[in-house]
Amino acid sequence: MILRNIPDLCLQHDHSLAVLRVEWIGGHDMSSLRNTAQYLMASLRSLEVRHLLIDMDSVPDLSVEDQVWLGDYWMPELVALGLERFALVIGSNQIHNQLAVDALHNLVQPAIRFDMQYFTDSVSALDWLTHSSERLPALEAEWETRLGSVPAL
């Protein structure tokens, strides 16, 4: 199911697979990042997500202030969620954010209890997250409709 209940994000949730796909759609204005991240954390909890895909390709460069906040507040909560798998999609042209993500990962690495992998495309990431589920074609077809008009839930 495509969800648009968090400003600046497009989410895809599949309850049977306990998977959530996240894409930044907020453009270059990152002023709402912290609020958006807090709403995302609440959704991760309420949806009981076990497999998370965050696509960083559309995320503008993270400021130092946002990196510090993510490291101090958001990452410790993420690690405590009980995820089983976490896939991060980040293209080779996203050098700034790749370095920021690496630093955040290193900050919480001792506490990580889930498998985490980097990918250059979301299709491969979703395949890994879902153990090549037979639901993948349907999920991809649904995801392709995300740019259409979808009501907020």
N, C-alpha and C positions, 0 to 999 in steps of 0.2 A: 504494500500500500504506500502510495506517495503521500507524504505529510508536508504541509506548509504552515505548521503551527508555531514555528520559531522564525522570527524575522531574520533575514540574511542567510538562511539555510534552506536547502531542499533535502528532505530525508526520505529514505525508502526503508520500510520496515517489513520484515517477514517474520511473523510470530512463530510459525512452525520450525524455522531454522534459527530463531533467536538472533537474527542478523539485522544490523542497521547500517545503511550507507548514508554518508554525510557529504554534502557538497556546499561550498560557500557560494552564495549568489548575491552577496551584498556589494559587489563592485569594489572600488578602491577605498571607500570610506570605512575605516576600521574603528571608528569611535564607539561602535556598539559591541565590539568583540567580547568584552568581559561579560556583559549581560547575556549575549548570545551563548557564550560558553557555559554560563550558569544554567540557562534554560536547557541546553543540550545535556548537561549532567543530570538534571532532573528527569529528562526524557529517558536517558540511559537507565536510570533506576526504575522508573515506572514501567518501562517496556520490558524490563528484565533481559536486557541485551547481553548476549554471551560472545557474539562475534561482531566486531566493529570495523568498518571501513571508513576512513577519513581521506577524502580526495583533496590534497593540498594544492593542486594545479591552479585553481582559481583564487587562492588566498594571496592577497598582496603581501609584500614583505612585512614581517612582524617587527614592530618597534621593540627597542630594548625594554621599555617599560612593560609592554605586553608580554614579552618573554619572561621577565622577572615575575609578573603576576601569575602567568601560567605555571611556572616552576614552583612558586610558593603555595598556590591555592588549588589550581585545577589538576595538575598532574598527580599530586598525592591522592586526590579523590578518585581519579581514573584508575590508579593502581589498586585502590581498595574495592573496586566494583565487583570483582570476581569474574572478570572476562576470561574466556578461554583462548581467544585469538584476536589479534589486532593487526589489521592491514593498513598501511599508510601508503597512499599513492602520491608520489612526488617526482615530477619530471626532471630531467637533467639540466633544464634551463632555470630551475628554481634553486640556485646555489645558496642564496641568502637564507631561505627558509629551510633548506636541507641542513645547513650548519646550525640553525636555531633548533631544529628538531633533534639533531644529534646531541646538542648540549642539554636539552630537556630530558632526553632519554638517559643520558649519562647521570643526570641528577637523581633520577628515581630508579635506575637500573637495579640496585640491590633489592628493591622491594617488588619488582615485577615478577608475577607468578603465572603469566600467560605467554603464549607464543606470539612473537611480534615479527612481522616481515615488511620490508619495503618493496614497492612495486612501481613500475613506470606507467601502468594502465590499470583501470578499475576492473576490467573484465577478468584479467588474470588474478587480481586480488580477490574478487568475489568467488572465483573458482576455488582458490585456496581456502578461503574462509568457510565455504560451504561443503568442502570435501567433494567437489565436482557434482553437486546435487542435480538431480533431474529437473529441479525447479529453475535452474539458471536461465534457460531460454525465455521462460515467462517473466522472470525478474528483469532481464535485459529489455524485453519488449515493453514492459511497464515503465522502465527507466527512460526509455526513448520518448515517452509521452510526457515527461516531467515539465517540459517547456510550455505545454498547453495550459489551459485554464483549469486549475485544480483548487477547489475550495479548501480553506483552512479548517482544520478539525479542532 
